[in-house]
């Protein structure tokens, strides 16, 4: 069976951004929810603490509030995942004696568009929770967020494996991997697929790695997968799940080297293939960037997209091209919608409501694409670099 890269060359395009966009950066965090892309922190010439939402349909950025007691500070090499209307941010605080001992964890309510306090239901005497770290990985499996590794302090890379149960809001530490697992790791990639986590590469101490691991949630066991024709030693790369494949992009064999290779791993055939670019559409070399998948075919297991949870409805004759115009979608209840329908008598008001519905339809029918946001080399204070990959 041919791999994705053999049968479907990738087409890369650069997406120009306006000045009303976040500046270019690296070591930031991104995830998508309901067709929007969220971007938080990172660094360029210094540490950044800004928070943005990108509407792909309208090609428009909106800066969100990142102030208040519940909001995070400047962060780098943190993680961000989405689950059922909330974004969960972990790690990445600046190094200090106080931040090394605290639990660096924040929650953003997507509906209310505000940071909220995390309410733990556990026994207040329970103190088990992960400390601040950088360069770890975070994925969502079922109703839990799993965090692996990271640079915890001057001791170097960690092999700690933590789970946060979204239902009980309890943290628990899974057994150390030891000789049967990846061991200490940072600047690696991880994705979730069918109740399992797949981890590739990264740094083990000062050693760049190219090993590939699977953690099965049902058996709580690690398995080292074969590496035939696999990617080289990599750190600072990024990975997402597309259908029954894992896409892995960029990174380098050191912090000072970068690549633009796109690899695909087939979960079905358990084989790697390097994906070809269509024509001269070569992507830039990137390290410490973010990859986000948009469209129905990208897995919601990693928190990168949740559009697969929404059943699309038929759009009929009202299908139109994307517009550079965006109308807000009010968060209303059923009774409010009935009253709105009774009072929308003017043609202009009805047209605005139809346009709002159109945008929602487009979100549900976004074409499958992979976005690469930021990364080194970066362009200083110019708008963030965004490249889009689609399969032919």
Buried (B, 14 or more C-beta within 10 A) or exposed (E): EEBBBEEBBBBBEEBEBEEEBBBBBBBBBBBBBBBBBBBBBBBBEEBBBBBBBBBBBBBBBBEBEBEEEBBBBBBBBBBBBBBEEBBBBBBBBEEEEEBBEEBBBBBBEBEEEEBBEBEBEBEEEEEEBBBBBBBBBBBBBBEBBBBBBBBBEEEEBBBBBBBBBBEEEBBBEBEBBEEEBBBBBBBBBBBBBEEBBBBBBBBBEEEBBBBBBBBEBEEEEBEEBEEEEBBEBBBBBBBBBBBBBBBBBBBBBEBEBBBBBBBBBBBEEEBBBBBEBBEEBEBBBBBBBBBBBBBBBBBBBBBBBBBBEEEEEEBEEEEEEEBEEBBEEEEEEEEEEEEEEEEBEEEEEEEEBEBBBBBBBBBBBBEBBBBBBBBBEBEEEEBBBBBBBBBE
